[in-house]
Amino acid sequence: MRERGVQIESWGPLAEGRNGLFTDPTLGEIGAAHGKSVAQVVLRWLVQREVVVIPKSVRPERMAENIDVFDFQLTDDEMARIAAMDTGASVFFDHRDPAMVSRLGTSRIHD
Ligand SMILES: NC(=O)c1ccc[n+]([C@@H]2O[C@H](COP(=O)([O-])OP(=O)(O)OC[C@H]3O[C@@H](n4cnc5c(N)ncnc54)[C@H](OP(=O)(O)O)[C@@H]3O)[C@@H](O)[C@H]2O)c1
């Protein structure tokens, strides 16, 4: 995508809040080292890799938290630790699972 000048954007930068993302011990440990929350570590990880993020929250305090990711930097070691968490599959969606796709309903198809 970079070669062709295409900007990547995260579909659900906080994994739609699913699958225990906010209680992940590795992300929590990395956040504690910087005085940051798991959400901030996740968003920083994406921003630092030049992935556009548009996190969703209905809570003003979380909106403020989510934009407060530009005053710290994840180290190469921390970036590598997070990269090692990659399972090669989405933690919240599988486009190849007909049952999951059908649950989207028509309104979500047009998102
Ligand atoms: N995923 C899709 O299907 C899809 C499709 C088209 C467009 N989008 C857009 O993509 C953006 C991403 O939204 P998304 O809902 O898909 O997923 P997301 O941003 O990955 O996750 C949102 C979830 O994380 C929670 N959250 C947000 N900030 C948090 C924080 N600091 N600490 C703890 N929890 C936090 C939110 O809860 P609270 O709201 O309660 O804080 C919500 O449950 C949105 O702008 C959305 O409209 C998504």
The ligand as an SDF file (V2000), in Angstrom:
LIG
                    3D

 48 52  0  0  0  0  0  0  0  0999 V2000
  -16.0980   -1.5810   13.2160 N   0  0  0  0  0  0  0  0  0  0  0  0
  -16.9690   -1.2970   12.2560 C   0  0  0  0  0  0  0  0  0  0  0  0
  -17.7890   -2.1250   11.8390 O   0  0  0  0  0  0  0  0  0  0  0  0
  -16.9450    0.0680   11.6170 C   0  0  0  0  0  0  0  0  0  0  0  0
  -17.4750    0.2240   10.3490 C   0  0  0  0  0  0  0  0  0  0  0  0
  -17.4410    1.4910    9.7910 C   0  0  0  0  0  0  0  0  0  0  0  0
  -16.9410    2.5560   10.5040 C   0  0  0  0  0  0  0  0  0  0  0  0
  -16.4500    2.3750   11.7370 N   0  0  0  0  0  0  0  0  0  0  0  0
  -15.9320    3.4940   12.4690 C   0  0  0  0  0  0  0  0  0  0  0  0
  -14.6430    3.2070   12.9610 O   0  0  0  0  0  0  0  0  0  0  0  0
  -14.4470    3.8520   14.2290 C   0  0  0  0  0  0  0  0  0  0  0  0
  -14.0640    2.7940   15.2190 C   0  0  0  0  0  0  0  0  0  0  0  0
  -15.1380    2.4310   16.0530 O   0  0  0  0  0  0  0  0  0  0  0  0
  -15.5100    0.9500   16.5000 P   0  0  0  0  0  0  0  0  0  0  0  0
  -16.6880    1.0690   17.3780 O   0  0  0  0  0  0  0  0  0  0  0  0
  -15.6010    0.0700   15.3320 O   0  0  0  0  0  0  0  0  0  0  0  0
  -14.3160    0.3870   17.3450 O   0  0  0  0  0  0  0  0  0  0  0  0
  -13.1520    0.9070   18.3230 P   0  0  0  0  0  0  0  0  0  0  0  0
  -12.9130    2.3620   18.2170 O   0  0  0  0  0  0  0  0  0  0  0  0
  -12.0690   -0.0560   18.0520 O   0  0  0  0  0  0  0  0  0  0  0  0
  -13.7070    0.5220   19.7910 O   0  0  0  0  0  0  0  0  0  0  0  0
  -14.7600    1.1910   20.4050 C   0  0  0  0  0  0  0  0  0  0  0  0
  -15.0040    0.5180   21.7600 C   0  0  0  0  0  0  0  0  0  0  0  0
  -13.9280    0.8220   22.6450 O   0  0  0  0  0  0  0  0  0  0  0  0
  -14.4220    1.4870   23.8080 C   0  0  0  0  0  0  0  0  0  0  0  0
  -13.4250    2.5070   24.1660 N   0  0  0  0  0  0  0  0  0  0  0  0
  -13.0660    3.5820   23.4360 C   0  0  0  0  0  0  0  0  0  0  0  0
  -12.0720    4.2620   24.0380 N   0  0  0  0  0  0  0  0  0  0  0  0
  -11.8000    3.5890   25.1920 C   0  0  0  0  0  0  0  0  0  0  0  0
  -10.8770    3.7810   26.2450 C   0  0  0  0  0  0  0  0  0  0  0  0
  -10.0200    4.8070   26.2470 N   0  0  0  0  0  0  0  0  0  0  0  0
  -10.8580    2.9080   27.2850 N   0  0  0  0  0  0  0  0  0  0  0  0
  -11.7130    1.8610   27.3000 C   0  0  0  0  0  0  0  0  0  0  0  0
  -12.6170    1.6170   26.3230 N   0  0  0  0  0  0  0  0  0  0  0  0
  -12.6540    2.4700   25.2810 C   0  0  0  0  0  0  0  0  0  0  0  0
  -15.7530    2.0600   23.4030 C   0  0  0  0  0  0  0  0  0  0  0  0
  -16.6230    2.1400   24.5110 O   0  0  0  0  0  0  0  0  0  0  0  0
  -17.3270    3.5390   24.9490 P   0  0  0  0  0  0  0  0  0  0  0  0
  -17.9580    4.1320   23.7120 O   0  0  0  0  0  0  0  0  0  0  0  0
  -18.3020    3.1010   25.9940 O   0  0  0  0  0  0  0  0  0  0  0  0
  -16.2200    4.4140   25.4840 O   0  0  0  0  0  0  0  0  0  0  0  0
  -16.2650    1.0100   22.4190 C   0  0  0  0  0  0  0  0  0  0  0  0
  -16.8140   -0.0960   23.1260 O   0  0  0  0  0  0  0  0  0  0  0  0
  -15.7210    4.5880   14.5450 C   0  0  0  0  0  0  0  0  0  0  0  0
  -15.5470    5.9210   14.1730 O   0  0  0  0  0  0  0  0  0  0  0  0
  -16.7450    3.8480   13.6830 C   0  0  0  0  0  0  0  0  0  0  0  0
  -17.8480    4.6500   13.3710 O   0  0  0  0  0  0  0  0  0  0  0  0
  -16.4260    1.1450   12.2970 C   0  0  0  0  0  0  0  0  0  0  0  0
  1  2  1  0
  2  3  2  0
  2  4  1  0
  4  5  1  0
  4 48  2  0
  5  6  2  0
  6  7  1  0
  7  8  2  0
  8  9  1  0
  8 48  1  0
  9 10  1  0
  9 46  1  0
 10 11  1  0
 11 12  1  0
 11 44  1  0
 12 13  1  0
 13 14  1  0
 14 15  2  0
 14 16  1  0
 14 17  1  0
 17 18  1  0
 18 19  2  0
 18 20  1  0
 18 21  1  0
 21 22  1  0
 22 23  1  0
 23 24  1  0
 23 42  1  0
 24 25  1  0
 25 26  1  0
 25 36  1  0
 26 27  1  0
 26 35  1  0
 27 28  2  0
 28 29  1  0
 29 30  1  0
 29 35  2  0
 30 31  1  0
 30 32  2  0
 32 33  1  0
 33 34  2  0
 34 35  1  0
 36 37  1  0
 36 42  1  0
 37 38  1  0
 38 39  2  0
 38 40  1  0
 38 41  1  0
 42 43  1  0
 44 45  1  0
 44 46  1  0
 46 47  1  0
M  CHG  2   8   1  16  -1
M  END
$$$$
